């Protein structure tokens, strides 16, 4: 007589008992073995063809109550996002008050993949964007990653997200400035504008990394037509990742056409602008075009982008003839038309492409040109390249002449003052050098001060991220870590938006920062206590006003040897 499966299990159970295993250990062994078998042998085509009722098979509810089997569901769902059985299980978990938060965090990316596999990415985006954005604004765990996974999954999602998030940012900015009243009847809370801007930047960066930024959907959203030669040229250049001499000449010809004005937003796509700036402002030894007609063509296109006016053939010829001699001229204020913009970008290009010049002299000539958007972009590129070259190959304890980096930082701040639209790019340049912790202490503190000034102008999340890395780095000098905290607290004030309160508390709880303020050495002098007082008051306020952060605030106060008076 053949042995049944039940008899085999009973026999195995008896042998395990004889070997000394407890009932609990045997149950865990059985579960682990079954989970491994299910994970390795799961076939969605067979599992979905069982003819189960809409809510799934009867045993599914009991299975989902156990953490071990929920973990298996999450693992399998990530591998097979289109499985009907697994999607049913996920929907039941999302509908369960006990498991909804866990399921939302664990299955966000796989549910996005399922929507894309089913060809419904835009519909899925519209269904889920509000929830993901709300989670991002409230600072939920994993919310940033989930929002990016949803919005940058493919071309269509990236294009629609850019339009929707851009519209939300514009509406929130108007409401916050008092120009637009209220958004859907609700006053915009503090910090929402900055968080929306940061979320939009995160999605745009992810789309650019996945080569989505210059594809056809975004160009169509910018105003191009399917038959547009300009759009085709832009796609070709962005896909290649380089701007050749022939590309620059071709772009100038297309941008100079009489009917090109409505298509200028197509030229303003970030990947294309970056290539144009590198070609026009970097020396030929790096990414720059050599002197000649192609360089003049790139400058002509940048002048068109800056002024919003296509160049006539006569203007382009005049700009090209003057471009080589305009290196030292300080012309071109914003709003002065194409010719003024062309003089400004030509002058800035000449300054940035000089080899062997003193950075301080270059900076002095660049600052007056930053009123032109394209010239400011080129000056920012010059400063970024200079700061990065200055940090390479230097020891953190080496004495160095800081005149060059100080001049380059000065140009970054001049761009920030003249071009509010470039604040985030200015933050990225400063943060890249700050994170390297290279150069003298005075330069590092100057970078911190400049970054915090950008935070005061609304660039909150990127600055907090950079400051958090500096405050947590073992390479950071104690005085620099203290400078980060004290300068930051001198600029910000309550009430704090929940995400900012969370990031601020996380920064203050960095072990390196606590050590810098003397907590690890048990310092109890009056001077140390006075120095810590702004931090203590801030943490007490966060704990009192933000209940989810109360435990973390109390832990910080305990570690610093301070009484918690929030009760």
C-alpha positions in Angstrom: 0.0 0.0 0.0 1.5 3.4 -1.0 2.4 5.9 1.7 0.2 9.0 1.8 1.6 12.6 2.1 0.0 12.8 5.6 1.8 9.7 6.7 5.2 11.0 5.4 4.7 14.3 7.4 3.7 12.4 10.5 6.8 10.2 10.2 9.1 13.2 9.7 7.5 14.9 12.6 8.1 11.9 14.9 11.8 11.6 13.8 12.3 15.3 14.5 10.8 14.9 18.0 13.1 12.0 18.6 16.1 14.1 17.6 15.3 16.6 20.4 13.4 19.3 18.5 10.5 21.0 20.2 7.1 21.5 18.6 7.9 25.1 17.9 11.2 24.3 16.2 9.5 21.7 14.1 6.8 24.1 13.0 9.5 26.7 12.0 11.4 24.0 10.1 8.3 23.0 8.2 7.4 26.6 7.4 10.9 27.5 6.2 11.1 24.4 4.0 7.6 25.1 2.4 8.5 28.7 1.9 11.7 27.8 0.0 9.8 25.3 -2.1 7.1 27.8 -2.9 9.6 30.5 -3.8 11.5 28.2 -6.1 8.6 26.5 -7.8 5.8 29.1 -8.0 4.3 29.2 -11.4 1.9 32.2 -11.9 0.2 30.6 -14.9 -0.8 27.5 -12.9 -1.7 29.5 -9.8 -3.9 31.9 -11.6 -5.8 29.2 -13.5 -7.3 27.5 -10.5 -10.7 29.1 -10.8 -10.7 30.7 -7.4 -13.5 33.1 -6.3 -12.8 36.9 -6.6 -11.5 37.2 -3.1 -9.0 34.4 -3.6 -9.0 30.8 -2.3 -10.4 30.1 1.1 -7.0 29.5 2.7 -5.6 32.8 1.7 -6.9 34.9 4.6 -5.4 32.6 7.2 -2.1 32.5 5.4 -1.8 36.3 5.3 -2.2 36.6 9.0 1.2 35.1 9.5 4.3 37.3 9.0 6.3 34.4 7.4 3.8 33.9 4.6 3.2 37.6 4.1 7.0 37.9 3.5 6.7 35.1 0.9 3.8 37.0 -0.8 5.9 40.2 -1.0 8.9 38.3 -2.4 6.8 36.5 -5.1 4.9 39.6 -6.0 8.2 41.4 -6.7 9.1 38.6 -9.1 5.7 38.1 -10.7 3.8 41.5 -10.5 1.2 40.5 -13.0 0.0 37.4 -11.1 -3.7 37.5 -10.4 -3.4 35.4 -7.2 -0.6 37.6 -5.8 -2.3 40.8 -6.7 -5.4 39.5 -4.9 -3.3 38.8 -1.8 -1.7 42.3 -2.0 -5.1 44.0 -2.3 -6.4 42.1 0.7 -3.3 43.2 2.7 -3.7 46.8 1.6 -7.4 46.7 2.7 -6.4 45.3 6.1 -6.0 48.0 8.8 -3.4 45.8 10.5 -1.2 45.3 7.5 -1.9 48.2 5.1 1.2 50.3 6.0 3.5 47.3 5.7 2.0 46.2 2.4 2.1 49.7 0.9 5.8 50.0 1.7 6.8 46.5 0.6 4.8 46.3 -2.6 5.0 49.9 -4.1 7.7 49.1 -6.7 6.3 45.8 -7.8 2.8 47.2 -8.2 4.2 49.9 -10.4 6.0 47.2 -12.4 2.7 45.3 -12.8 0.9 48.4 -14.1 3.7 49.0 -16.6 3.7 45.4 -17.7 -0.1 45.6 -18.3 0.3 48.7 -20.5 -1.6 51.0 -18.1 1.2 53.2 -16.7 -0.5 56.5 -17.2 -3.8 55.3 -15.7 -1.9 53.8 -12.8 0.0 57.1 -12.4 -3.2 59.1 -12.2 -4.8 56.7 -9.8 -1.8 56.6 -7.4 0.0 59.9 -7.7 -2.1 61.7 -5.0 -1.5 59.0 -2.4 2.2 58.8 -3.2 2.6 62.6 -3.1 0.7 62.8 0.2 3.0 60.2 1.7 6.1 62.1 0.4 4.9 65.4 1.8 4.2 63.8 5.2 7.6 62.2 5.3 6.5 58.6 5.3 9.2 55.9 5.2 10.2 54.9 1.7 7.8 57.5 0.3 10.4 59.3 -1.8 11.5 56.0 -3.4 8.0 55.0 -4.1 7.1 58.3 -5.7 10.1 58.1 -8.1 9.3 54.5 -9.0 5.8 55.5 -9.9 6.6 58.7 -11.8 9.8 57.7 -13.7 8.9 54.2 -14.7 8.7 54.9 -18.4 8.5 57.7 -21.0 4.8 58.3 -20.6 4.8 58.4 -16.9 7.8 60.7 -16.8 6.2 63.1 -19.2 2.9 63.2 -17.4 4.6 63.5 -14.0 6.6 66.5 -15.3 3.4 68.2 -16.4 1.4 67.4 -13.2 4.1 68.1 -10.7 5.1 71.3 -12.5 1.5 72.5 -12.4 1.2 71.7 -8.7 4.5 73.5 -7.9 3.3 76.6 -9.8 -0.1 76.6 -8.1 1.5 76.1 -4.6 4.0 78.9 -5.3 1.2 81.3 -6.3 -0.8 80.4 -3.3 2.1 80.8 -0.9 3.0 84.2 -2.4 -0.6 85.3 -2.0 -1.2 85.6 -5.7 -3.4 82.6 -6.2 -5.4 82.6 -3.0 -6.0 79.0 -2.1 -5.5 75.7 -3.8 -8.8 73.8 -3.9 -10.0 75.8 -0.9 -7.1 74.9 1.4 -4.3 77.2 2.4 -0.9 75.8 1.4 0.9 74.6 4.7 4.4 75.9 5.4 7.2 73.9 3.6 4.9 72.4 1.0 6.3 74.5 -1.8 9.8 73.4 -1.1 8.9 69.8 -0.7 6.9 69.8 -4.0 9.9 71.4 -5.7 12.2 68.7 -4.3 9.9 65.9 -5.3 9.7 67.3 -8.8 13.5 67.5 -8.9 13.8 63.9 -7.6 11.5 62.6 -10.4 13.3 64.6 -13.1 16.7 63.4 -11.9 15.5 59.8 -12.0 14.0 60.2 -15.4 17.2 61.7 -16.7 19.3 58.8 -15.3 17.0 56.4 -17.1 17.4 58.3 -20.4 13.7 59.4 -20.3 14.3 63.2 -20.1 14.8 63.9 -23.8 12.5 61.3 -25.3 9.6 62.0 -27.6 6.8 62.2 -24.9 8.6 65.0 -23.0 9.3 66.8 -26.3 5.7 66.5 -27.3 4.7 68.0 -23.9 7.1 70.9 -24.5 5.3 71.8 -27.8 7.0 69.8 -30.5 5.1 68.0 -33.2 5.7 64.5 -34.4 7.0 65.9 -37.7 9.2 68.6 -36.1 12.8 68.6 -37.5 13.8 70.5 -34.3 12.4 67.7 -32.1 14.1 65.0 -34.2 17.4 66.9 -33.9 17.0 67.3 -30.1 16.2 63.6 -29.6 19.3 62.6 -31.7 21.6 64.9 -29.7 20.3 63.9 -26.3 20.4 60.2 -27.2 24.1 60.4 -28.3 25.0 62.3 -25.1 27.3 64.7 -27.0 27.1 67.9 -29.1 29.1 67.7 -32.3 30.0 70.7 -34.4 27.5 69.8 -37.1 24.8 69.4 -34.4 25.4 73.0 -33.2 25.1 74.4 -36.7 22.0 72.4 -37.4 20.3 73.6 -34.1 21.1 77.2 -35.0 19.5 76.8 -38.4 16.3 75.2 -36.9 16.1 77.7 -34.0 16.4 80.7 -36.4 13.4 79.7 -38.5 10.5 82.1 -38.6 8.1 79.7 -37.0 10.5 78.4 -34.3 9.3 80.6 -31.4 6.5 78.2 -30.2 9.1 75.4 -30.2 11.7 77.1 -28.0 10.6 75.1 -24.9 11.9 72.0 -26.8 15.4 73.4 -26.7 15.1 74.1 -23.0 15.2 70.4 -22.0 17.9 70.0 -19.3 19.9 67.3 -21.1 20.2 69.5 -24.2 21.0 72.7 -22.2 23.8 70.9 -20.3 25.4 69.8 -23.6 25.1 73.3 -25.1 26.7 74.9 -22.0 29.6 72.4 -21.9 30.2 72.9 -25.6 30.2 76.7 -25.4 31.9 77.3 -22.0 34.4 74.5 -21.5 37.8 74.7 -23.1 38.4 72.5 -26.2 40.8 70.4 -24.0 37.7 69.1 -22.2 34.2 69.1 -23.7 34.2 72.4 -25.4 33.9 73.1 -29.2 37.0 74.5 -30.9 36.9 78.2 -32.0 35.0 78.6 -35.2 31.5 78.6 -36.6 30.3 75.7 -34.5 31.2 77.5 -31.3 29.4 80.6 -32.5 26.4 78.5 -33.4 26.2 77.1 -29.9 26.4 80.6 -28.5 23.7 81.8 -30.9 21.3 79.0 -29.7 22.0 79.8 -26.0 21.3 83.5 -26.7 18.0 82.4 -28.3 17.1 80.4 -25.1 18.1 83.3 -22.9 16.2 86.0 -24.8 13.3 83.9 -26.0 13.8 85.4 -29.4 14.9 83.4 -32.5 17.9 85.1 -34.2 17.5 86.3 -37.7 20.2 85.3 -40.2 21.7 88.8 -39.9 21.7 88.7 -36.1 23.4 85.3 -36.1 26.0 86.4 -38.5 26.7 89.5 -36.4 26.8 87.5 -33.3 29.3 85.1 -34.8 31.5 87.8 -36.0 31.5 89.6 -32.6 31.6 86.5 -30.5 35.4 86.0 -30.8 36.1 89.5 -29.7 33.5 89.8 -27.0 35.5 87.9 -24.4 36.1 90.9 -22.2 32.9 92.8 -22.8 30.4 93.1 -20.1 27.2 93.4 -22.1 23.8 91.8 -22.1 21.4 92.4 -19.3 18.4 90.1 -19.1 15.5 91.3 -21.2 17.6 93.2 -23.7 16.7 91.2 -26.7 18.7 88.6 -28.7 21.6 90.8 -29.5 22.2 91.8 -25.8 21.9 88.1 -24.8 24.4 87.1 -27.5 26.9 89.7 -26.2 26.5 88.4 -22.7 27.0 84.7 -23.5 29.8 85.5 -25.9 31.6 87.5 -23.2 31.0 84.8 -20.5 32.2 82.1 -22.8 35.4 84.0 -23.6 36.1 84.4 -19.9 35.3 80.7 -19.0 37.4 79.3 -21.8 40.6 81.2 -20.8 43.4 78.9 -19.9 46.0 80.1 -17.3 44.0 83.1 -16.1 43.7 83.9 -12.4 40.3 82.6 -11.1 39.8 85.8 -9.1 40.1 87.9 -12.3 37.7 85.6 -14.2 35.2 85.7 -11.3 35.2 89.5 -11.3 34.4 89.6 -15.0 31.7 86.9 -14.8 29.7 88.3 -11.9 28.2 91.3 -13.9 27.2 88.9 -16.7 25.1 86.7 -14.5 22.0 88.8 -15.1 21.7 86.8 -18.4 20.4 83.3 -17.8 22.6 81.5 -20.3 25.7 83.4 -19.2 24.8 82.5 -15.6 24.5 78.8 -16.5 27.9 78.9 -18.1 29.5 80.7 -15.2 28.0 78.1 -12.9 29.5 75.3 -15.0 32.9 77.1 -14.8 32.6 77.4 -11.0 31.6 73.7 -10.7 34.5 72.5 -12.8 37.0 74.7 -10.9 35.8 73.6 -7.5 36.0 69.9 -8.5 39.5 70.3 -10.0 40.6 72.1 -6.9 39.4 69.3 -4.6 41.1 66.5 -6.6 44.4 65.2 -5.3 44.6 67.4 -2.2 45.0 66.2 1.3 42.4 67.4 3.8 45.1 68.8 6.1 47.1 70.5 3.4 47.6 74.2 3.5 46.3 75.6 0.2 45.7 78.9 -1.4 41.9 79.4 -1.1 41.7 82.4 -3.3 40.5 80.3 -6.3 37.7 78.3 -4.5 36.6 81.5 -2.8 36.3 83.2 -6.1 34.4 80.2 -7.6 32.0 80.1 -4.6 31.4 83.8 -5.1 30.3 83.2 -8.7 27.9 80.5 -7.5 26.3 82.9 -5.0 26.2 85.6 -7.7 24.3 83.2 -10.0 21.9 82.3 -7.1 21.2 86.0 -6.5 20.6 86.8 -10.2 18.8 83.7 -11.3 16.3 82.2 -8.8 15.5 79.5 -11.3 19.0 78.1 -10.9 19.0 77.9 -7.0 18.9 74.1 -7.0 21.8 73.9 -9.5 23.8 76.3 -7.3 23.0 74.0 -4.3 24.2 71.0 -6.2 27.6 72.7 -7.0 28.1 73.8 -3.4 27.1 70.4 -2.0 29.4 68.5 -4.3 32.4 70.3 -3.0 31.2 70.5 0.6 30.7 66.7 0.8 34.4 66.2 -0.1 35.5 68.0 3.0 38.6 69.2 1.2 40.4 72.5 1.8 40.9 74.7 4.8 38.4 75.0 7.6 37.5 78.5 6.6 36.5 77.4 3.1 34.4 74.5 4.5 32.6 76.9 6.9 32.0 79.3 3.9 30.5 76.5 1.9 28.2 75.6 4.9 27.1 79.3 5.2 26.3 79.5 1.5 24.4 76.3 1.5 22.3 77.5 4.5 21.6 80.8 2.7 20.1 78.7 -0.1 18.0 76.8 2.4 16.6 80.1 3.6 15.5 80.8 0.0 13.6 77.5 -0.2 16.1 74.9 -1.3 15.4 72.8 1.8 15.7 69.1 1.3 18.9 69.0 -0.8 20.7 71.3 1.7 19.6 69.3 4.7 20.8 66.1 3.0 24.2 67.6 2.4 24.5 69.1 5.9 23.5 65.7 7.4 26.3 64.0 5.5 28.8 66.6 6.7 27.6 66.4 10.3 27.8 62.6 10.3 31.2 62.3 8.6 34.2 61.2 10.8 36.4 63.4 8.6 34.5 66.5 9.6 36.3 68.7 12.1 34.4 69.1 15.4 34.3 72.9 14.9 32.8 72.4 11.5 30.1 70.0 12.9 29.3 72.6 15.5 29.2 75.3 12.9 26.7 73.3 10.8 24.2 73.0 13.7 24.5 76.5 15.2 24.4 78.3 11.8 21.4 76.2 10.8 19.5 76.9 14.0 20.2 80.6 13.6 18.4 80.6 10.3 15.4 78.3 10.9 12.6 78.9 13.4 9.3 77.1 14.3 6.7 76.1 13.4 8.5 73.3 11.5 6.8 71.3 8.8 6.8 67.6 9.8 9.3 66.5 7.1 11.7 69.3 8.0 11.3 68.6 11.8 12.2 64.9 11.1 15.2 65.8 9.0 16.4 68.4 11.6 16.1 66.0 14.5 17.9 63.3 12.5 20.8 65.7 11.8 21.1 66.7 15.5 21.1 63.1 16.6 24.2 62.3 14.5 26.8 60.7 16.9 29.5 62.9 15.4 27.6 66.0 16.1 26.8 65.0 19.7 30.4 64.2 20.2 31.3 67.6 18.8 29.2 69.3 21.5 31.0 67.4 24.2 28.3 64.9 25.3 30.6 61.9 24.9 33.2 63.4 27.2 30.7 64.3 29.9 31.5 68.0 29.7 29.3 69.9 32.1 30.9 73.3 32.0 28.8 76.4 31.7 30.3 77.2 28.4 29.5 73.8 26.9 25.9 74.1 28.3 25.5 77.5 26.7 26.7 76.3 23.4 24.3 73.3 23.5 21.3 75.5 24.6 20.0 76.3 21.0 20.0 72.6 20.2 18.2 71.7 23.5 15.5 74.2 22.9 15.0 73.1 19.3 14.8 69.4 20.2 12.4 70.1 23.1 10.1 72.0 20.7 10.2 69.2 18.1 9.3 66.6 20.7 6.4 68.8 22.0 4.9 69.8 18.6 5.5 66.6 16.6 4.2 63.5 18.5 5.7 60.9 16.1 9.2 62.4 16.9 8.7 62.7 20.7 10.5 59.4 21.4 13.5 60.4 19.3 13.7 63.9 20.9 13.5 62.4 24.4 16.3 60.0 23.5 18.5 62.9 22.3 17.9 64.8 25.5 18.7 61.8 27.6 22.0 61.1 25.7 23.0 64.8 26.1 22.3 64.6 29.9 19.5 67.1 29.7 16.2 66.8 31.5 13.1 66.4 29.3 10.6 69.0 30.4 8.0 68.3 27.6 5.6 66.5 29.9 
